[in-house]
Every structure is written in C-alpha cells, then in structure tokens.
Amino acid sequence: MPPIMHRLPILIGMFLGSYLGWFLGGAWGWWGSFILSGIGSIGGVFAGWKLGQRIDRR
C-alpha cells in the first residue's frame, strides 16, 4: 500500500479532475458530464500520482 503522501494527492486530483470534467461537460447534458467526469477522474489520478512521486523524492 502506498504511503499517505501518495494517496492524498491522488484523492485530491481525482476529486478536482472529476469536478472539472462534470462542469465542462454540462454543455452536452448529463451524458457529456458523466463521460468528461470519468476522463477527468483518470487525469486527476495520474496527476496526483505524479505529484505524490515528486513529493516523495524530496
């Protein structure tokens, strides 16, 4: 299991990515919001994972 400084940025990135995707997808209705929210979640997990690695190296 990864340390807390890996999990916390992933959780925050997933939340922010999902919210941003939901907000941007609102122009295409609930289906667009749902799809872009999922894509945003994946991007947020990746960004949080990279940030956690960067924090761990310091």
C-alpha positions as CSV (number, residue, x, y, z in Angstrom):
1,M,0.0,0.0,0.0
2,P,1.4,3.4,-0.9
3,P,2.2,5.9,1.8
4,I,-0.2,8.6,2.8
5,M,1.7,11.2,0.7
6,H,0.9,9.2,-2.4
7,R,-2.8,8.5,-1.6
8,L,-3.7,12.1,-0.6
9,P,-2.6,13.8,-3.8
10,I,-4.3,11.1,-5.8
11,L,-7.6,11.5,-3.9
12,I,-7.5,15.3,-4.3
13,G,-6.5,15.1,-8.0
14,M,-9.4,12.6,-8.7
15,F,-11.9,14.9,-6.9
16,L,-10.8,18.0,-8.8
17,G,-10.5,16.3,-12.1
18,S,-13.9,14.8,-11.8
19,Y,-15.5,18.1,-10.8
20,L,-13.8,20.0,-13.6
21,G,-15.0,17.3,-16.1
22,W,-18.5,17.5,-14.8
23,F,-18.5,21.3,-15.0
24,L,-17.1,21.3,-18.6
25,G,-19.4,18.5,-19.8
26,G,-22.5,20.4,-18.6
27,A,-22.8,21.9,-22.1
28,W,-23.7,18.5,-23.5
29,G,-26.1,17.5,-20.8
30,W,-25.8,14.8,-18.2
31,W,-24.3,12.3,-20.5
32,G,-21.5,14.6,-21.5
33,S,-20.9,15.5,-17.9
34,F,-20.7,11.8,-16.9
35,I,-18.2,11.0,-19.7
36,L,-16.0,14.0,-19.1
37,S,-16.1,13.4,-15.3
38,G,-14.7,9.9,-15.8
39,I,-12.0,11.2,-18.1
40,G,-11.2,14.0,-15.6
41,S,-11.0,11.4,-12.8
42,I,-8.4,9.4,-14.7
43,G,-6.4,12.5,-15.4
44,G,-6.6,13.6,-11.8
45,V,-5.4,10.2,-10.6
46,F,-2.4,10.4,-12.9
47,A,-1.6,14.0,-11.9
48,G,-1.9,13.1,-8.2
49,W,0.3,10.1,-8.6
50,K,3.0,12.1,-10.3
51,L,2.7,14.8,-7.6
52,G,3.0,12.1,-4.9
53,Q,6.2,10.8,-6.6
54,R,7.6,14.3,-6.7
55,I,6.8,14.9,-3.0
56,D,8.4,11.5,-2.1
57,R,11.7,12.4,-3.8
58,R,12.2,15.5,-1.7
